[in-house]
Amino acid sequence: MPMPTILIDAPTIHERIRAMAAEIEREYPSGDEIHLVAVLKGGFMFLADLVRGMSADVTMDFMALSSYGKGTTSSGQVRVLKDLDSSLESRHVIIVEDIVDTGLTLHYLQDILRARAPKSLRTACLLSKPSRRQVDVHVDYIGFTIEDRFVVGYGLDYAEKYRNLPYIAVLEGE
């Protein structure tokens, strides 16, 4: 198994997520409910820390999408593996994504959710790799912009491994 090398340590991640939570709350009127839609599996840790940093009225739901399989590069094909449990109609919705790479998955998801008539639709991602974009996709809140490296940890995986790391790491040899 390849050895991970720390790219972003845990304290830096937590500090940035607290700042993102505050930024999000500033943009919504007091009393407005914010509905967070986390993309599984990678987005669960980011969602957990983001929601803990918020004092607003927050609800959550989850979707599972796949474009990677067990490899390290996106297949370009997006599949919905688990859909939402609740309606988005007339709600302030924020997609919570672990990483935006090619943009194909997020673009697909934004189109699907926009069609469900939310009051507003925004996106928060922990990591962004703009050098890999294949489609122009808008991200409202970005934790960190990184180079084109295959990263794991803090929910991100390689063949379902490394999700438990409390930091973001690069896999050497990948």
HELIX and SHEET records of a PDB file:
HELIX    1   1 ALA A   10  ARG A   26  1                                  17    
HELIX    2   2 PHE A   44  ARG A   52  1                                   9    
HELIX    3   3 LEU A  104  ARG A  114  1                                  11    
HELIX    4   4 PRO A  130  ARG A  132  5                                   3    
SHEET    1   A 3 PRO A   4  ILE A   8  0                                        
SHEET    2   A 3 ILE A 168  LEU A 171 -1                                        
SHEET    3   A 3 VAL A 151  VAL A 152 -1                                        
SHEET    1   B 6 ARG A  79  LYS A  82  0                                        
SHEET    2   B 6 VAL A  58  SER A  66 -1                                        
SHEET    3   B 6 ILE A  34  LEU A  40  1                                        
SHEET    4   B 6 HIS A  92  VAL A 100  1                                        
SHEET    5   B 6 SER A 120  SER A 128  1                                        
SHEET    6   B 6 TYR A 141  THR A 145  1                                        
END                                                                             
